[in-house]
Amino acid sequence: MVVYPLSQLKILKVAFFLLLIPVIYYAFDRFELFQGTPPATILSKEAPNFSLDGFELKTLKGKPVVLHFWATWCGPCVVELPELVALSRSRPEIEFVAVSVDRTKTAVDFFFRTHPDLTKHGSNLRFLIDTQGAVSALYNTDQYPESYLITRNFTVDNKLIGAQPWLSGVMKGLLERITR
């Protein structure tokens, strides 16, 4: 073991912390912990319309909508999907649209073949595939899962990042806001 004089030890500690500052700054900047809402936020604005597989979001105007972005390769997305399906079955007054950001339809088809319970009857959850990434870009979505709660007036009331407790009391309150 090397024993350093006290002054050398202080210099090493200061050098270590000085080298650590850029690493910490990069980590916080990279994961956007200090950046808040993105500059191109759509909160409190009209929900951007899109068309996928013959479906247009604007056809749901006048109804509350949960717009959900997910992917088959996203662990948290797959874990929360059964709860979202259960919620859609219990809340028929709300329209649920789940947009997969997978790059191929084959991946999504395989996923649903291995999870047939997610597409059983009784759910008003519409599954769409955005292979080009155009819809996720329109909503400035790059973290999955990510959901938008859209009011009857077609304004975006809330943006939820990460897996959500869809059947919780907190979520019930958020959903009440868009059903008024």
Secondary structure by P-SEA (a helix, b strand, c coil): cccccaaaaaaaaaaaaaaaaaaaaaaaaaacccccccccccccccccccccccccccccccbbbbbbbbbcccaaaaaaaaaaaaaaaacccbbbbbbbccccaaaaaaaaaaccccccccccbbbbbcccaaaaaaaccccccbbbbbccccccccccccccccccaaaaaaaaaaac
